[in-house]
């Protein structure tokens, strides 16, 4: 499953524009007074002004597999990497054949650069934002995780991720290219354990399936 676009909300379009265009160095592909869209590989990352509150999310980018160390150094020069535990800044996911690191954006969202070694992503170029392949994960927060996961499967044809997990409060749906992480409200996000909250999100997949919360 390819995530074609995600539309999120932000308390400040101006600060979000600055973070994603300057810190992450993503190209702006569309901009109005109400909305801005950035190119993230094969995906679009879009934000609109929030009507209330300070929305935050969890989402991740697949990056080129052979540039993980370079991506870490590139990002570590720009901002603080979030610790996974007292000793480590890098997370390993053996069941997924993947590794990643986490950081905050200007909204307090938990972002992730992840390499999935089962994907054929390789580059000989110096690391840059061009090594972002796509948006690979987006969290979908719900009051009933099993019910929401079943809805994604039956109504939208999105499969349970064959590598898991499928837990009462957390279910991964999709595949290595694109995952919807169905998360129970108040469950802590890795690595900060900040309780997940529900904020408006729109997910558009490669077959133009639209999922809104």
C-alpha positions in Angstrom: 0.0 0.0 0.0 1.3 3.4 -1.0 0.4 6.4 1.2 -0.3 9.0 -1.5 -1.0 11.9 0.9 -1.8 12.6 4.5 -3.5 15.8 5.6 -2.9 16.9 9.2 -3.7 20.0 11.3 -1.2 22.4 12.8 -1.6 25.3 15.3 0.8 27.3 13.1 1.1 27.0 9.3 4.0 29.5 9.4 6.1 27.5 11.9 5.2 24.3 10.1 6.3 25.8 6.8 9.6 26.8 8.3 10.3 23.4 9.9 9.5 21.2 6.9 11.0 23.5 4.2 14.2 24.5 6.1 14.9 21.7 8.7 13.7 18.7 6.7 14.3 20.5 3.4 11.2 19.3 1.7 10.0 21.0 -1.4 6.7 23.0 -1.2 4.4 21.9 -4.0 1.3 23.9 -3.1 0.5 26.7 -0.7 -2.5 28.8 0.2 -3.4 30.8 3.3 -5.2 27.8 4.7 -3.1 24.8 3.6 0.5 23.8 2.6 1.8 20.6 0.9 5.3 19.2 0.8 6.8 16.5 -1.4 8.1 13.6 0.6 9.3 11.1 -2.1 6.3 9.5 -3.6 4.0 11.0 -1.0 2.5 14.4 -0.2 2.6 15.7 3.4 -0.1 18.4 3.8 -1.1 20.6 6.7 -4.1 22.9 7.3 -4.6 25.4 10.1 -6.2 23.9 13.2 -9.5 25.3 14.3 -8.7 24.5 17.9 -6.1 23.0 20.2 -2.5 22.0 19.3 -2.7 18.8 17.2 0.1 16.3 17.3 0.6 13.0 15.4 3.0 10.1 14.8 4.2 9.5 11.3 7.2 8.1 9.6 9.2 8.3 6.4 10.8 5.4 4.6 14.4 6.3 3.7 17.0 4.8 1.4 18.3 1.6 3.1 22.0 2.2 2.7 21.9 5.8 4.1 20.7 5.2 7.6 23.9 6.3 9.3 24.1 9.3 7.0 20.5 10.2 7.7 21.1 10.0 11.5 24.1 12.3 11.3 22.3 14.7 9.0 19.3 15.0 11.3 21.4 15.0 14.5 23.1 18.2 13.3 19.7 19.9 13.0 17.8 18.9 16.1 17.7 16.5 19.1 17.2 12.8 18.4 14.7 11.4 20.8 16.1 8.6 23.0 14.6 5.2 22.7 15.9 4.3 26.2 18.6 5.6 28.6 21.4 4.2 26.4 20.1 4.2 22.8 19.0 6.7 20.2 18.3 4.0 17.5 15.5 1.5 17.6 15.8 -1.9 16.1 12.7 -3.9 14.9 13.8 -7.4 14.2 10.3 -8.7 13.3 10.1 -5.9 10.7 13.7 -6.2 9.5 14.0 -2.5 10.1 15.7 0.2 12.2 14.8 3.8 12.9 15.2 6.9 15.0 12.7 9.5 16.2 12.5 13.3 16.5 10.0 16.0 17.1 8.6 18.6 14.6 7.5 22.1 15.5 4.1 20.7 16.5 5.4 18.2 19.0 4.5 15.4 16.6 6.7 12.3 16.8 8.4 11.8 13.5 10.5 8.8 12.4 13.1 8.0 9.8 12.9 4.2 9.2 14.8 1.8 6.9 13.1 -1.4 5.9 15.7 -3.8 4.6 13.1 -5.9 2.7 12.5 -2.9 0.4 14.9 -2.4 -2.6 15.8 1.2 -1.8 19.4 2.1 -2.6 21.2 5.3 -3.5 24.7 6.3 -4.4 24.0 10.0 -3.8 25.0 11.9 -0.7 22.2 11.9 1.8 19.6 14.6 1.5 15.8 14.9 1.7 15.8 13.3 -1.8 16.6 10.0 0.1 13.1 10.1 1.6 11.2 7.5 -0.4 7.7 8.0 0.9 5.5 8.4 4.0 5.6 5.0 5.5 3.5 5.2 8.6 0.7 7.3 9.9 -1.0 6.8 13.3 -4.7 6.6 13.4 -6.0 7.1 17.0 -9.3 5.5 18.0 -11.5 4.6 21.0 -11.8 1.0 19.7 -8.7 -0.4 18.0 -10.0 -3.9 16.9 -13.2 -2.3 15.5 -11.3 0.4 13.6 -8.8 -2.2 12.2 -11.7 -4.4 11.1 -13.3 -1.4 9.4 -10.1 -0.7 7.5 -10.0 -4.3 6.3 -13.6 -4.8 5.4 -14.5 -1.4 4.0 -11.2 -0.4 2.4 -9.5 -3.7 1.7 -6.4 -2.8 3.8 -4.8 -6.0 5.1 -3.3 -6.6 8.5 0.4 -6.2 8.3 1.8 -9.7 8.0 4.7 -8.9 10.2 2.4 -7.7 13.0 1.7 -6.6 15.6 -2.0 -7.2 16.1 -2.7 -6.3 19.8 -5.9 -5.2 21.6 -4.6 -1.6 21.7 -2.3 -1.4 18.6 -2.6 -2.9 15.1 -0.5 -2.3 12.0 -2.3 -2.4 8.7 -0.8 -2.4 5.2 2.7 -3.4 4.1 6.3 -2.2 4.2 5.6 0.7 1.8 2.7 2.1 3.7 1.3 1.3 7.2 -1.7 2.7 9.1 -0.9 2.3 12.8 -4.3 1.9 14.6 -3.6 3.0 18.1 -5.9 3.1 21.2 -6.4 6.6 22.6 -4.1 7.3 25.6 -1.7 4.5 24.6 1.8 5.9 24.7 3.7 6.6 21.5 7.2 5.2 21.1 9.7 6.5 22.2 8.3 9.3 24.4 5.3 7.4 25.8 3.2 10.6 25.3 -0.5 9.4 25.3 -2.0 9.3 21.9 -4.8 11.7 21.2 -7.4 12.0 18.4 -6.9 14.9 16.0 -8.3 15.2 12.5 -6.4 13.3 9.8 -7.1 12.4 6.2 -5.2 9.5 4.6 -5.2 9.0 0.8 -3.8 5.7 -0.6 -2.5 4.9 -4.0 -5.9 3.6 -5.2 -7.5 6.9 -4.1 -9.0 5.3 -1.0 -9.8 8.2 1.4 -9.8 7.5 5.2 -10.8 10.3 7.5 -10.9 10.6 11.3 
